[in-house]
Amino acid sequence: MAKSARKTVLLLLALSLSLFAFVGCSAKQDGNQQAADQPKADQPKADQPKADDNRTIKVGFPAPLSGTQAGVGSDMEKGITLAMEEINAAGGVLGHKLELIKGDVEGQEPSTVTTVVRRLITKDKVDIMVTGYANPSLVEMELMQQNKMPYILYGYAQAQEAAVPKNPEKYSYIHNAIPSYKNYQTKFPEIVAQLEKDGKFKPENHKVAVIKSQNAYSLYCGDGMKDTFKQLGWDVVVDETIPFTRFTEFEPILNKIREQKPAVILYTDHTAANAATFLTSFLQNPTPSLLFLQATPSYPDFQKIVNGKQEGVIWDYAASLLGDKAKEFNAKYEKRWNEKPNPYGGFVYDAMMLAADAMKKSGDPFNKEAVNNILNGADYSYQGVIGTYKFDPRTHLALSGEGGIPFVTYQEEGGQHVVIDPSDLATGQFKLPPWYEAALKK
């Protein structure tokens, strides 16, 4: 009996120990599971907002907000501001609002531009750069690339065409929404030749006068048109270069023009005040010449100074506000700013919208490499108010022509920018300028 009792006690003790071990193990497993379910201090749950969810996207904006190009800089600022207001009102980019960080490059001197860009990158720590233009030689490209900063601009294609095709990968973070400037060198001379062939312009001679300013853009356009006219059999009888600063001493140049009476005058300095002074001085005693002014007739500052005297002047642009989407933009811009946009208001509006589109498609607007990869994508395109943007992988410029951004030639008629080329976009026809017939009789 005693032996049997001892066996019973040992059996109960074994069962007790087994039960204790089972409960302890279960408790430990439950505890581990609970610990696994608890978020770590530095790792929020998936449905909890991250600490930087309220972070704004800083958009660097290096632009000429003072100096001789301040009028265009103001248009750029209004365009980018309108775009950012619309984006923010719609919830931002992937929930992040945009913040504009301005950098005034003043007169576009290389040292000023590099100082401003360096500050935007290192001190302001912007997430992307967007502008119309900052420097005619694009000195800022190197800094953007070195810091892997996605950069969307809208101008000075001549400098980009000179540098990027040699090594496109070296400038993989540079995206210029303007098309090639090659048409600036050839299109107007070709139009003049066609007008003469069609009997719509009967020049008294085949002489051309060229006035440029000392900056890369003006020299590119002026020298290019000069060479094209020479190839067409024209003689260059005046070839002058003025400073890229405020300039008023045009009488010596005009005296040469009045002596030679060239059938075509090319003026490619794109400073509004200078171009206005040249035009008003020319009109005091005009010659029987077609007058081409590079871009400036579109500038509000120029229009205010000449006050309607630009009638008959011809100019062209590598991109323009034409079509239904442009009309909608023009109405929004005029309502917001109580003035009509010049092209650069539309250009920089599109550049900002394009940047936002790329940031959204990247999935992370703060991942510069991911954003840049979207812009470099072979199939990437964006439909803006100017046209459809697709980037040429060789130049990193927007593609021009059908299916891209149209190159347009205008003539000032009745206070309007009348499209005279291409024919499918024409809103009027070429007319001899109002001073022409009277000048012939002198």
NORVEN-V718952 format. One record per residue. N is the residue number from 1. SS is DSSP state (A for helix, B for strand, O for the rest). OMEGA is omega in degrees with one decimal (999 if undefined). BURIAL is 1 if it has 16 or more other ideal C-beta (glycine too) atoms within 10 Angstrom, else 0. Layout:
# NORVEN-V718952
n | ss | omega | burial
N | SS | OMEGA | BURIAL
N | SS | OMEGA | BURIAL
This chain:
# NORVEN-V718952
n | ss | omega | burial
1 | O | 179.1 | 0
2 | A | -179.5 | 0
3 | A | 178.7 | 0
4 | A | 179.7 | 0
5 | A | 179.9 | 0
6 | A | 178.5 | 0
7 | A | -179.7 | 0
8 | A | -179.1 | 0
9 | A | -179.9 | 0
10 | A | 179.4 | 0
11 | A | 178.8 | 0
12 | A | 180.0 | 0
13 | A | 180.0 | 0
14 | A | 178.7 | 0
15 | A | 179.8 | 0
16 | A | 179.9 | 0
17 | A | 178.9 | 0
18 | A | 179.7 | 0
19 | A | -179.9 | 0
20 | A | -179.7 | 0
21 | A | -179.7 | 0
22 | A | -179.8 | 0
23 | A | -179.8 | 0
24 | A | -179.9 | 0
25 | A | 179.5 | 0
26 | A | 180.0 | 0
27 | A | -179.3 | 0
28 | A | 178.6 | 0
29 | A | 178.5 | 0
30 | A | -179.7 | 0
31 | A | 178.5 | 0
32 | A | 180.0 | 0
33 | A | 178.8 | 0
34 | A | 179.4 | 0
35 | A | 179.8 | 0
36 | A | -179.4 | 0
37 | A | -178.4 | 0
38 | O | 177.4 | 0
39 | O | 174.2 | 0
40 | O | -175.7 | 0
41 | O | -176.8 | 0
42 | O | -178.4 | 0
43 | O | -176.3 | 0
44 | O | 175.3 | 0
45 | O | -177.1 | 0
46 | O | -177.5 | 0
47 | O | 176.1 | 0
48 | O | 180.0 | 0
49 | O | 175.0 | 0
50 | O | -175.8 | 0
51 | O | -176.4 | 0
52 | O | -178.9 | 0
53 | O | 179.4 | 0
54 | O | -179.5 | 0
55 | O | 177.4 | 0
56 | O | 175.3 | 0
57 | B | -178.3 | 1
58 | B | -179.4 | 1
59 | B | 177.5 | 1
60 | B | -175.1 | 1
61 | B | 176.8 | 1
62 | B | -173.4 | 1
63 | B | 178.2 | 1
64 | O | -176.8 | 1
65 | O | 172.7 | 1
66 | O | -178.8 | 0
67 | O | -172.8 | 1
68 | O | -179.2 | 1
69 | O | -175.4 | 1
70 | A | 179.1 | 1
71 | A | 177.7 | 1
72 | A | 177.7 | 1
73 | A | 177.1 | 1
74 | A | 176.9 | 1
75 | A | 176.7 | 1
76 | A | -177.4 | 1
77 | A | 178.7 | 1
78 | A | 178.7 | 1
79 | A | -178.7 | 1
80 | A | 178.3 | 1
81 | A | 179.0 | 1
82 | A | 179.2 | 1
83 | A | -177.9 | 1
84 | A | 177.2 | 1
85 | A | 179.4 | 0
86 | A | -179.9 | 0
87 | A | -179.7 | 1
88 | A | 179.2 | 1
89 | A | 179.2 | 0
90 | O | 177.2 | 0
91 | O | 179.5 | 0
92 | O | 178.0 | 1
93 | B | -176.9 | 1
94 | O | 176.9 | 1
95 | O | -178.7 | 0
96 | B | 178.2 | 1
97 | O | 178.9 | 0
98 | B | 178.0 | 1
99 | B | -178.1 | 0
100 | B | 176.5 | 1
101 | B | -173.7 | 1
102 | B | 173.9 | 1
103 | B | -176.8 | 1
104 | B | 178.9 | 0
105 | O | 173.4 | 1
106 | O | -177.1 | 1
107 | O | 175.9 | 0
108 | O | 176.9 | 1
109 | O | -177.5 | 0
110 | A | -178.1 | 0
111 | A | 178.5 | 0
112 | A | -178.4 | 1
113 | A | -179.1 | 1
114 | A | 177.5 | 1
115 | A | -179.4 | 0
116 | A | -178.4 | 1
117 | A | 178.9 | 1
118 | A | 178.8 | 0
119 | A | 179.1 | 0
120 | A | -178.0 | 1
121 | A | -170.0 | 1
122 | A | -177.5 | 0
123 | O | -178.4 | 0
124 | O | 176.7 | 0
125 | O | 179.8 | 0
126 | O | -176.5 | 1
127 | O | -179.6 | 1
128 | B | 178.4 | 1
129 | B | 178.8 | 1
130 | B | 176.1 | 1
131 | O | 170.3 | 1
132 | O | 173.3 | 1
133 | O | -179.0 | 1
134 | O | -177.2 | 1
135 | O | -176.8 | 1
136 | O | 179.2 | 1
137 | O | -179.6 | 1
138 | O | 179.9 | 1
139 | O | -177.3 | 1
140 | O | -176.1 | 1
141 | A | -177.6 | 1
142 | A | 179.7 | 0
143 | A | 179.3 | 1
144 | A | -177.5 | 1
145 | A | -179.6 | 1
146 | A | -177.8 | 0
147 | O | 178.8 | 1
148 | O | -178.6 | 0
149 | O | 175.9 | 1
150 | O | -173.8 | 1
151 | B | 177.1 | 1
152 | B | 178.6 | 1
153 | B | -174.5 | 1
154 | O | 178.9 | 1
155 | O | 177.7 | 1
156 | O | -179.1 | 1
157 | A | -176.6 | 1
158 | A | 179.2 | 1
159 | A | -180.0 | 1
160 | A | 178.7 | 1
161 | A | -179.9 | 1
162 | A | -172.5 | 0
163 | A | -168.0 | 1
164 | A | -176.7 | 1
165 | A | 178.6 | 0
166 | A | -179.3 | 0
167 | O | -176.3 | 0
168 | A | -178.7 | 1
169 | A | 179.6 | 0
170 | A | -178.3 | 0
171 | A | -173.8 | 1
172 | O | -179.5 | 1
173 | O | -178.0 | 1
174 | B | -177.6 | 1
175 | B | -176.5 | 1
176 | B | -174.3 | 1
177 | O | 175.0 | 1
178 | O | 175.4 | 1
179 | O | 177.7 | 1
180 | O | 177.6 | 1
181 | O | -175.6 | 1
182 | A | 177.4 | 1
183 | A | 176.2 | 1
184 | A | -177.7 | 1
185 | A | -171.3 | 1
186 | A | -168.0 | 1
187 | A | -177.1 | 1
188 | A | 175.0 | 1
189 | A | 178.5 | 1
190 | A | 177.6 | 0
191 | A | 178.5 | 1
192 | A | 179.4 | 1
193 | A | 179.8 | 1
194 | A | 177.5 | 0
195 | A | 178.4 | 1
196 | A | 179.9 | 0
197 | A | -178.9 | 0
198 | O | 180.0 | 0
199 | O | -180.0 | 0
200 | O | 176.3 | 0
201 | O | -178.6 | 1
202 | O | -175.8 | 0
203 | O | 177.6 | 1
204 | O | 179.6 | 0
205 | O | 175.4 | 0
206 | O | 177.6 | 1
207 | B | 178.9 | 1
208 | B | 174.3 | 1
209 | B | -177.4 | 1
210 | B | 175.1 | 1
211 | B | -178.3 | 1
212 | B | 171.0 | 1
213 | B | -172.4 | 1
214 | O | 171.0 | 0
215 | O | -169.7 | 1
216 | A | -177.6 | 1
217 | A | -178.8 | 1
218 | A | 179.9 | 1
219 | A | 178.9 | 1
220 | A | -177.6 | 1
221 | A | -176.9 | 1
222 | A | 179.9 | 1
223 | A | 178.9 | 1
224 | A | 177.5 | 1
225 | A | 178.0 | 1
226 | A | -179.6 | 1
227 | A | 179.7 | 0
228 | A | 177.2 | 1
229 | A | 178.6 | 1
230 | A | 177.9 | 0
231 | A | 178.5 | 0
232 | O | 175.7 | 0
233 | O | -179.6 | 0
234 | O | 177.1 | 1
235 | B | 176.0 | 0
236 | B | -174.5 | 0
237 | B | 174.4 | 1
238 | B | -179.6 | 1
239 | B | -173.3 | 0
240 | B | 175.7 | 1
241 | B | -179.5 | 1
242 | B | 177.5 | 1
243 | O | 175.9 | 0
244 | O | 176.6 | 1
245 | O | 177.8 | 0
246 | O | -174.8 | 0
247 | O | -178.0 | 1
248 | O | -173.3 | 0
249 | O | -177.2 | 0
250 | O | -174.5 | 1
251 | A | 177.4 | 0
252 | A | 178.6 | 0
253 | A | -179.7 | 1
254 | A | 176.4 | 1
255 | A | 176.7 | 0
256 | A | 179.6 | 0
257 | A | -179.0 | 1
258 | A | 176.7 | 1
259 | A | -176.0 | 0
260 | A | -177.8 | 1
261 | O | 179.9 | 1
262 | O | -179.8 | 1
263 | O | -179.9 | 1
264 | B | 174.5 | 1
265 | B | 177.8 | 1
266 | B | 178.0 | 1
267 | B | -171.8 | 1
268 | O | 172.1 | 1
269 | O | -174.5 | 1
270 | O | 172.1 | 1
271 | O | -172.1 | 1
272 | A | -176.2 | 1
273 | A | 179.2 | 1
274 | A | -179.9 | 1
275 | A | 178.6 | 1
276 | A | 178.5 | 1
277 | A | 178.5 | 1
278 | A | -178.0 | 1
279 | A | -177.3 | 1
280 | A | 177.2 | 0
281 | A | 177.8 | 0
282 | A | -175.5 | 1
283 | A | 176.0 | 1
284 | O | 177.1 | 0
285 | O | -171.5 | 0
286 | O | 173.9 | 1
287 | O | 178.0 | 1
288 | O | -173.2 | 1
289 | O | 164.3 | 1
290 | B | -178.4 | 1
291 | B | 177.5 | 1
292 | B | 176.1 | 1
293 | B | -176.1 | 1
294 | O | 169.5 | 1
295 | O | -167.8 | 1
296 | A | 178.2 | 1
297 | A | 178.1 | 1
298 | A | -174.9 | 1
299 | O | 177.8 | 1
300 | A | 179.7 | 1
301 | A | 178.3 | 1
302 | A | -177.4 | 1
303 | A | 179.5 | 1
304 | A | -177.3 | 0
305 | A | -174.3 | 1
306 | A | 172.3 | 1
307 | O | 175.5 | 0
308 | O | -177.4 | 0
309 | O | -178.1 | 1
310 | O | -178.7 | 1
311 | O | 177.1 | 1
312 | O | 179.6 | 1
313 | O | 179.8 | 1
314 | B | 178.6 | 1
315 | B | 178.2 | 1
316 | B | -178.0 | 1
317 | B | 179.1 | 1
318 | O | 176.9 | 1
319 | O | -174.5 | 1
320 | O | 177.5 | 1
321 | O | -178.7 | 1
322 | O | 177.3 | 1
323 | O | -174.3 | 0
324 | A | -179.5 | 0
325 | A | 177.6 | 1
326 | A | 178.4 | 1
327 | A | 177.5 | 0
328 | A | 177.8 | 0
329 | A | 179.9 | 1
330 | A | -180.0 | 1
331 | A | 178.7 | 0
332 | A | -178.0 | 1
333 | A | -178.1 | 1
334 | A | 177.6 | 0
335 | A | -177.2 | 0
336 | A | -171.3 | 0
337 | A | 178.6 | 1
338 | O | 175.7 | 0
339 | O | 178.3 | 0
340 | O | -179.8 | 0
341 | O | 164.5 | 1
342 | O | -174.1 | 1
343 | A | -175.3 | 1
344 | A | 171.4 | 1
345 | A | 177.5 | 1
346 | A | -179.1 | 1
347 | A | -173.8 | 1
348 | A | 171.0 | 1
349 | A | 179.0 | 1
350 | A | -179.2 | 1
351 | A | 179.5 | 1
352 | A | 178.5 | 1
353 | A | 177.4 | 1
354 | A | 178.5 | 1
355 | A | 179.9 | 1
356 | A | 178.6 | 1
357 | A | 179.6 | 1
358 | A | 178.6 | 1
359 | A | 179.5 | 1
360 | A | -177.8 | 1
361 | A | 178.6 | 1
362 | A | -177.5 | 1
363 | O | 179.6 | 0
364 | O | -175.5 | 0
365 | O | -179.7 | 1
366 | O | 178.5 | 1
367 | O | -174.2 | 0
368 | A | -179.4 | 1
369 | A | 179.8 | 0
370 | A | 177.9 | 1
371 | A | -178.9 | 1
372 | A | 178.5 | 1
373 | A | 176.7 | 1
374 | A | -178.5 | 1
375 | A | 180.0 | 1
376 | O | -177.4 | 1
377 | O | -177.6 | 0
378 | O | -177.1 | 0
379 | O | -175.4 | 0
380 | O | 172.9 | 1
381 | O | 178.1 | 1
382 | B | 178.8 | 1
383 | B | -179.2 | 0
384 | O | 179.8 | 1
385 | O | 178.7 | 1
386 | O | -177.2 | 1
387 | O | -179.2 | 1
388 | B | -178.3 | 0
389 | B | 170.9 | 1
390 | O | -174.4 | 1
391 | B | 175.7 | 1
392 | O | -177.2 | 1
393 | O | -179.4 | 0
394 | O | -176.5 | 0
395 | O | -173.3 | 1
396 | O | 172.7 | 1
397 | B | 174.8 | 1
398 | B | 178.2 | 1
399 | O | -177.5 | 1
400 | B | 173.6 | 1
401 | O | -176.6 | 0
402 | O | -178.2 | 0
403 | O | 179.0 | 0
404 | O | -178.1 | 1
405 | B | -176.1 | 1
406 | O | 172.9 | 1
407 | O | -168.9 | 1
408 | B | 174.7 | 1
409 | B | -175.5 | 1
410 | B | 165.1 | 1
411 | B | 179.5 | 1
412 | B | -178.4 | 1
413 | B | 176.6 | 1
414 | O | -179.7 | 0
415 | O | -178.6 | 0
416 | B | 171.8 | 0
417 | B | -175.8 | 1
418 | B | 179.3 | 1
419 | B | 177.0 | 1
420 | B | 177.4 | 1
421 | B | 4.9 | 1
422 | O | -173.6 | 0
423 | A | -177.5 | 0
424 | A | 176.9 | 0
425 | A | -173.5 | 0
426 | O | 174.9 | 0
427 | O | 178.9 | 0
428 | O | -178.4 | 0
429 | O | 176.6 | 0
430 | O | 174.9 | 1
431 | O | 173.2 | 0
432 | O | -178.7 | 0
433 | O | -173.3 | 1
434 | O | -179.6 | 0
435 | O | -167.2 | 1
436 | A | -175.8 | 1
437 | A | 179.2 | 0
438 | A | -179.6 | 0
439 | A | 178.8 | 1
440 | A | -174.7 | 0
441 | O | -178.2 | 0
442 | O | 999 | 0
